[in-house]
Amino acid sequence: MRKGEKTRERILDIAETSVLQKGFGATSIDELIAEAELTKSGFFYHFSDKNALARALLQRHLERDDEILDDLFRRARELSDDPLHALLIGLKLFSEMLGKLQDGHPGCLVATYCYHERLFDREINELNASGVQNWRQRFVDIFEKIHEKYEPQDEVEVEALADMISTVVEGGIILSKVLKDPKVLADQVLLMRSYVKLLYQPKTVN
């Protein structure tokens, strides 16, 4: 990585920590410059303004999320060709990964941006919405393949199932941070996994 790229990543790292801790509005360019030990011109070389910083932060966050999920569910598919079993394996791997975060999950920029959407321009808010929709579509595709092979115990829409994964993860992040217990998030993902497993169990005949 070139020196300029390292500096840019350092600014983003510092900004992400600050935004997750106290919000974007309370994060100032001056404090980022001071912590990164840069001049103002050095900062503005990488980001034309605070809005450009916000866009870059969110884009990086979404790309990293995609990379993590791509890797987890690729590994799961390598372990099983069955779509249901692959999802269950992927969720188990996801839970294990979350449980190993020593200081717990740092937080989600998607949620942070959503809570303060008035601070951002239309492009950033649309990027944030696109990230949520892409997460939904990832799991819609998985559940559609499962539905082709398995009949669920209850009538459920694949989009609702896909959104359940988002809401459990986001809610688990909040709970784990409020309770200061990183294990809460991992446990919530495992409970969701149990629900999915039970949902697609063969129906018993009375």
N, C-alpha and C positions, 0 to 999 in steps of 0.2 A: 504494500500500500504506500502510495506517495505521501510526502509530508503534508501537502495540501489536503489530501483525502483524510489523513489521520486527524488533522486539525478540525475538519468538518465533522467527523464522527465524534470527536471529543466534545464539541459544542452541542451536538445532538444528545449525547449521553448526559451531559450536565443539565441541559434543558428538560429532557424527559424526566429525570429524577425530580427536578423542581416542580414541573407541571403536575406530576402524579402526587406530590406531597401537598401542594398548596394551590394548584389551579393555574391556568394560563394567564389570567388577568393579573395575578399577584407575582408572576415571574417577569422580572425586568431584564431588558437587554444589558443594562449596566452591571447587574450582578452576574450575568453569564460571562460577560467580558472579563470581569474581575477574577472569577473562578477559573476561567480558561487561560488567564494571563495573556490576554490579547489586547491589541489596540482597537479602537472603534473601527478604523479602516480595515483592520484584519477581520473583524466580525462581518462587516458589510461586504467584504469581498466574497464571502460564502453565502450570505443571505441579505437580499436587498432591503428587507424590512421584517417586522415581527410576523406578518402574515406568511411570508415566504418560509420562515422558520417553522411555523405551525404546519404548513403544507408538507414540508420535508419530514417533520416528526411523524405525522400521521402516515405518510406513504411508507416510511421505513417500518413503522409498527405493523402495518397491514402485510407488508412483504415478509416480515419475520414470522408473523402468525401463519401465513401460507406455507412457508418453508417448514415450520415445525409440524403442522398438520399433514403436509404432503409426505414428510419422512415417516411419521408415526403410522399413517394408514397405508403407505407403501409397504412398510415392514409387516403390517397386519395381513395384507393381501398375499404376501410371500409365504405366510404361515398357513393360510387357508384360502381356498378358492370359493368357499361358500360365503355369500355376501353378509349373512347374519353373523356367522362366526367371525368373519374378518372385522366387522364393526365392533363386536364384543371384545375382541383382542385389542383393537385400536383404542377403545375406551379404557381398557385395563392399562395399556401402555401409557396413555395420557394421564391417568390417575397416578401411576407410579412416578412419572416425570414431575408432576405437580407436587407430589409428596416429598420429593428430594430437594425442592427449593429451600435452601437453608433458612433464609429470612422471609419465606413466604412469597406469594405472588406480589410483584410491585404495584400492580393495578393495571387498568385497561384505559388506553388513550381514547378508544372509541366511546366508552361511557363518559369519560371526562369531557370530551368535545361535545357530546350530546347534551350534557347538563348545562354547557355554556355556549350553545350554538350561536347566540347573538354576537359573540366576540369575533366570529369568523365570517369570511365572505361566502358567497354561494358555492364557489368551486370547492372549497374545503368541506362544506356541509354535504355536498353531493358526493364527494370522495368518501366521506364517513358513511353515508347511506349505502354507497356501493360496496363498501367493505362488509357491512352487515348482510347485504343481499348475497354477496359471494359466499359468505359463511353459510347462510341458509341453503344456497344452491348446492354447495358441497354435500350437505347431508340429505337434501332432497334426492339427489342422484343415488345416494347409497340406499335410502329407504325405498325408493322405487324399485331397485333391483331386489331388495328383500321381499317386497310385496309380490313380485312376480313368482316367488318360490314359496312364500309362507303366507298363511292367512292369519291376520292378527286376532286376538281374543276380543278386542273391542273395535268399534268403528272409529278410525282415526285418519286424519288427513296427513299426508307426508310432510306438508309444509309446517303443520303444527308440531310434528315430531322433530323436525329439523330445528324449529325455533326453540323447542324445549331444551335442546343442547346448549344453545346460546344463553338462555335465561338461567339455567342451572349453573353454568360456568360463571356468568357475570354475578349472579347472586352469591355464589360460593366465594368469589373474590371479596365481595363486600363483607360477608360474614367472617371470613378468616382474618380480614384486616381489623374489623371492629373488635372481635374476640381475641385478637392477637394469637391465633391458633392456626398455623399453616395447614394442619391436618384436616381442617373442616372442608376445605375446597376439594382435596383428594377424595374424602369420604363422600361428598355430594356427587361427584362424578361416578363413583362406584355404585351408589344408590340408583342413579339414573341408569346405569348399565344393567342393574338387576331388574328395573322396570322393563327395559327393552327386552331382556331375556324372557321375562314372564309374559310379556305381550305377545310374543310369537311362539309360545309353547303350544303344542297340539291341543285342540279342544277335547275335553273328556266327555264321554257319552254317559249320561245318567241312566 
